[in-house]
Amino acid sequence: MSMTDAWPGTRRRALLRGGFALGLAPLAVWAAEPVGEVQVWKDPSCGCCKDWIAHMQASGFAVRVHEQGNNAARSRLGLPRQYGSCHTALVGGYVVEGHVPVADIQRLLRERPQALGLAVPGMPIGSPGMDGPAYGGRRNPYQVLLIGKDGSARVFNSYT
């Protein structure tokens, strides 16, 4: 008997169709593919970078930090300068530039688009790492951009 034969009919059909009929998340969401170690290039004195790294670690990512600045890494990874921020990461084969929320990185890794990666240019207040007590609860709107391999960009997510 297969595993699916052991489940009652309605639940089995719902799970095989993605779980939505019963309000369940699809099986693919439950079993995230491991991404290996996240590498982050940052300036040794940048506090907001440390806070973003803590945001990543709190979501279960293992992070290896290179305290040598990120300009050379950004250039080597092919990310155009106009999308730059204070730190650059390599996550599951994608470039992640700046204060990108974990939820967007997880979505990127699930969907696996043909792209260079994600970027939050600049350092918007309210983004992960730029949201600590020093900012008094302020939140500026910002966008997470999906950067194409050709350097083009489109909005991946917006925060208001």
Secondary structure, 3 states (H helix, E strand, C coil): CCCHHHCCHHHHHHHHCCCHHHCCCCHHHHCCCCCCCEEEEECCCCHHHHHHHHHHHHCCCCEEEECCCCHHHHHHHCCCHHHCCCEEEEECCEEEEECCCHHHHHHHHHHCCCCCEEEECCCCCCCCCCCCHHHCCCCCCEEEEEECCCCCEEEEEEEC
